Structures are given as structure tokens and as C-alpha cells.
Amino acid sequence: MVEVEVIDATQTLQFLRSLDSYTPPFEITGTYRLIDNGIMPEATIMVKAQKKEMHEASTGVGPVDALAKVLKKALTPMFPELNRVKLVDFISRIFDSTSGAEAKVEVKIYFSNGESIWSCHAFSENINMASFLALVDGYEYAILMTKKSNLEEKQPFPEISE
């Protein structure tokens, strides 16, 4: 059997965000808007990155697909590495099943750029909000991976000889 390493990007981002020196590569201004008629959901988003503000809209085959597409559409002009990022799995789980439709939901999304696999998870009473938060983390992590890789290429660590 082949073993695959899956990076817990949510945990990595939590640690990074606890540092005073951390600056996220983009900021969601406001929140998403989602219109879901059950046939072709539409999502809109406002994002700020690299001193630019974007307002984008996109449709998808479901609400999560629409949210993923609108985030990529807004961020890809500044972060072209996101073109390679794909969602490879989506899992949702309800907590406290006695609460019915008001129960908290955990969403876990697995991402890949063709070289690495990482997962992000989020909690909310709203499955779309939990999905959105996990998507934001997944794309932020993808951008950080590319930055780290580019930095290592420009400033490689010196080799140590014995």
C-alpha cells in the first residue's frame, strides 16, 4: 500500500497566526454572499491583496463549488499558483445530533497542487460558512507553500560539510 502524507494546514495556520510577525497574503473584506436557487448557486466575494481590492462573482454546481471558484477567481491574478490547486475531497460532520438543523457542523476539505496534499477544517452552525472558512485556509496555505518554496530557491541553506 502507498502511504500519502497529508499536511494539517489548519494547525499550521493557527500557529502562524499566533505570531506577531505573521501577515496573511490576503484579507476577506466583509463576507461572502451566496445565492442558491438549487440549480446554479452564485457566490460573490470581496478580497484585498497586494494593495488591491477585488469584487468577484462566480457560479458553481453547488454552493461549495461556487465559493471555491469565486475565491480562486479573485485571488489567481495575484497568486497564479492557485491555478494548480484542486479540491480532492470534502467531508462534513454534524455535532450534537439532538440539535437537528441547528447543530454545529465540521467541514474538512482536502486540497492538492499535484505535489502535496493538505487538509483544512472549520466549524460553524452553517455548513456554507464552515466550507468557506476551510476554503480560505486551503488557499492561504497554498500561497504560503509557494512563497516558502520560492524563498528557499532564492536563498538556499548553505551546505554543511563534514
Secondary structure, 3 states (H helix, E strand, C coil): CCCCCEEEHHHHHHHHHCCCCCCCCCEECCCCEEECCCCCCEEEEEEEECCEEEEEEEECCCHHHHHHHHHHHHHCCCCHHHHHCEEEEEEEEECCHHHHHHCCEEEEEEEECCCCEEEEEEEECCHHHHHHHHHHHHHHHHHHHHHHHHHHHHCCCCCCCC
